[in-house]
Amino acid sequence: MKRKISVLIALIFLIIYLIMIKPKTKIVGISKIDFNLDDEELAVVFINDFPDSFLLFLNEEVRILVVLNYKKRNFQETLNKFNMGPFNVLLIKDIDLDFNYHKKIKLITDYEEEDINFVLDQNIIKVEYEDALFCIYVSRMDARNKFLDCDFIYFYNVLGITHLDISKETDLILYHNKRPLPTFLMEKIYERWLDTYILRDDEFTIMKMEEDYFNIIAIPNI
């Protein structure tokens, strides 16, 4: 009996010892995302948490967050994952924001900051950078939808598209997996051998672009 008690006491001391010397585990979140941009590069970051949708435009001098939709809140935690300084917010409609930013601008016709120009044209946001044109289809238009001058097209909204003009020279078309493009539009895209990219909620998609090239990087959103 005494032997059993001795063994039990020794086991208790061993457990206490192991607990005391066990190294502490530090819980580390996602590392800061560093864009490592070249002098002439512009990064376009797609941040999605359906139905929320944001696009972050940044280069060596400019930081602009375009807010297309924001309902879920708690976006500051997502912003903290990016290694960047103060940024301005660009809106096309009045939306209450609960995260930190430098200045809020409502896009009425156009807004220019350094070498990036934003133009609102019939519910299409056209972002001009150097000789490249990035277009965002926001909502239904009364006139025929024309994207003949767009190098990149992001279909934030896919409702109300009945006919569409897309140039054969378009470099890339992007859309969200929860907002698939209409069948007729996909057929036209395939006929013209245009490249497409599907955005997802569980990853950040970063498109780096310059005058003559673009590159896509996907980073898990964890």
C-alpha positions in Angstrom: 0.0 0.0 0.0 2.8 2.3 0.9 4.5 1.5 -2.4 1.4 2.5 -4.3 1.2 5.7 -2.3 4.8 6.5 -3.1 4.4 5.8 -6.8 1.3 8.1 -6.8 3.1 10.9 -5.1 6.0 10.6 -7.5 3.7 10.7 -10.5 2.0 13.8 -9.1 5.4 15.6 -8.8 6.3 14.5 -12.3 3.2 15.9 -13.7 3.7 19.2 -11.9 7.3 19.3 -13.1 6.4 18.7 -16.7 3.7 21.5 -16.5 6.2 24.0 -15.1 8.9 23.3 -17.6 6.6 23.0 -20.6 7.4 25.8 -23.1 4.7 28.4 -23.5 2.9 28.3 -26.8 2.4 31.7 -28.5 -0.5 32.0 -30.8 0.6 34.0 -33.9 -1.9 35.3 -36.5 -1.3 35.8 -40.2 2.0 37.6 -41.0 1.7 41.1 -42.3 1.3 41.0 -46.0 4.1 43.0 -47.7 3.5 43.8 -51.3 7.1 44.4 -52.3 6.2 46.7 -55.2 8.6 47.9 -57.8 8.7 51.6 -58.6 6.2 51.5 -61.4 3.9 48.8 -60.1 0.3 49.2 -59.0 -1.2 46.6 -56.7 -4.9 45.9 -56.8 -6.0 43.8 -53.8 -9.4 42.1 -53.9 -10.8 41.7 -50.3 -14.1 39.8 -50.2 -16.3 38.5 -47.5 -19.6 38.1 -49.3 -21.6 40.3 -49.5 -18.8 42.8 -48.5 -16.5 43.8 -51.2 -13.4 46.1 -51.2 -10.6 46.9 -53.6 -7.3 48.3 -52.3 -5.2 50.2 -54.8 -1.7 51.1 -53.8 1.7 51.9 -55.2 4.8 53.6 -53.7 2.9 56.8 -53.0 -0.9 56.0 -52.9 -3.2 54.0 -50.7 -6.8 54.0 -51.6 -9.5 51.6 -50.4 -12.6 51.4 -52.7 -15.6 50.3 -50.7 -18.3 48.7 -52.9 -20.3 47.1 -50.1 -19.9 46.9 -46.3 -22.5 45.3 -44.0 -20.8 42.7 -41.8 -18.5 45.1 -39.9 -15.3 44.3 -38.0 -13.2 45.1 -41.0 -10.4 46.6 -38.9 -9.1 43.1 -38.1 -8.7 42.3 -41.8 -7.0 45.6 -42.5 -4.5 44.8 -39.7 -3.2 42.0 -41.8 -1.8 44.4 -44.4 1.6 46.1 -44.0 0.6 49.6 -45.1 0.3 53.1 -43.8 -2.6 55.6 -43.7 -5.1 55.2 -46.6 -8.0 57.1 -48.1 -11.4 55.6 -48.6 -13.3 56.0 -51.9 -17.1 55.5 -52.0 -19.8 55.7 -54.6 -22.7 55.6 -52.1 -23.1 56.6 -48.5 -21.9 53.8 -46.2 -21.2 53.9 -42.5 -17.6 52.9 -41.7 -16.3 51.6 -38.4 -12.6 51.2 -39.2 -9.7 53.6 -39.2 -8.8 55.6 -42.3 -7.3 59.0 -43.2 -9.9 60.6 -45.4 -13.2 59.6 -47.0 -14.1 60.7 -50.5 -17.3 60.2 -52.4 -16.8 59.6 -56.1 -19.2 61.7 -58.0 -17.5 62.1 -61.4 -13.7 61.7 -61.0 -11.0 61.7 -58.3 -7.2 61.8 -58.9 -4.5 61.1 -56.4 -0.9 61.3 -57.6 -0.8 59.1 -60.7 -4.1 57.1 -60.2 -7.3 58.5 -61.6 -10.8 57.2 -60.7 -13.7 58.0 -63.0 -17.3 57.1 -62.5 -19.0 56.6 -65.9 -22.5 55.1 -66.0 -22.1 52.8 -63.0 -18.6 51.8 -64.1 -15.6 52.8 -62.1 -12.7 53.3 -64.4 -9.2 53.4 -62.8 -6.6 54.9 -65.0 -2.9 54.1 -64.2 -0.2 54.9 -66.8 -1.5 53.4 -70.0 -3.7 50.7 -68.3 -7.4 50.9 -67.6 -9.0 48.9 -64.8 -12.8 48.8 -65.0 -15.3 47.9 -62.3 -18.9 47.0 -63.3 -20.9 48.2 -60.3 -24.5 48.0 -61.3 -27.1 48.0 -64.1 -26.7 50.7 -66.8 -29.4 52.2 -69.1 -27.0 52.5 -72.0 -25.3 49.6 -73.8 -22.5 48.3 -71.7 -19.2 49.1 -73.3 -15.8 48.0 -72.1 -13.9 48.3 -75.4 -11.2 50.4 -73.8 -10.8 48.3 -70.6 -7.6 46.2 -70.1 -9.0 44.6 -66.9 -12.7 44.2 -66.0 -14.0 43.3 -62.5 -17.7 42.3 -62.5 -18.6 43.2 -58.9 -22.2 43.0 -59.9 -23.6 40.6 -62.6 -27.3 41.6 -62.5 -28.9 43.5 -65.3 -26.3 42.4 -68.0 -28.2 41.8 -71.2 -25.6 42.7 -73.8 -22.0 43.7 -73.5 -19.1 44.9 -75.7 -15.7 43.6 -74.6 -12.6 44.1 -76.6 -10.6 41.2 -77.8 -7.6 43.0 -76.4 -8.9 42.8 -72.8 -6.2 41.1 -70.7 -8.3 39.7 -67.8 -11.8 39.4 -66.5 -12.5 38.8 -62.8 -15.6 37.9 -60.9 -16.6 36.4 -57.6 -17.5 32.7 -57.3 -20.7 33.6 -55.5 -21.7 36.0 -58.3 -21.1 33.9 -61.5 -21.3 35.6 -64.9 -24.3 35.0 -67.2 -24.0 32.1 -69.6 -24.1 34.3 -72.7 -21.2 36.3 -71.4 -19.1 33.3 -70.5 -19.7 32.0 -74.0 -18.5 35.3 -75.5 -15.4 35.2 -73.2 -14.6 31.6 -74.3 -15.1 32.5 -78.0 -12.6 35.3 -77.7 -10.1 33.3 -75.6 -10.1 35.9 -72.9 -8.5 35.1 -69.5 -10.7 34.9 -66.4 -10.0 34.7 -62.7 -12.5 33.7 -60.0 -12.3 35.5 -56.7 -13.1 33.7 -53.4 -13.8 34.8 -49.8 -11.1 32.5 -48.3 -8.2 34.2 -50.1 -6.8 37.7 -50.9 -6.2 38.1 -54.6 -3.4 40.6 -55.4 -2.9 41.7 -59.0 0.3 43.6 -59.7 0.2 45.6 -62.9 2.5 47.9 -64.9 2.2 49.2 -68.4 3.1 46.0 -70.2 2.3 43.2 -67.8 0.3 41.9 -64.9 0.7 39.2 -62.3 -1.8 37.4 -60.0 -1.0 36.3 -56.5 -3.4 34.5 -54.1 -2.8 34.5 -50.4 -5.0 32.4 -48.0 -7.2 34.6 -45.8 -6.7 32.8 -42.4 
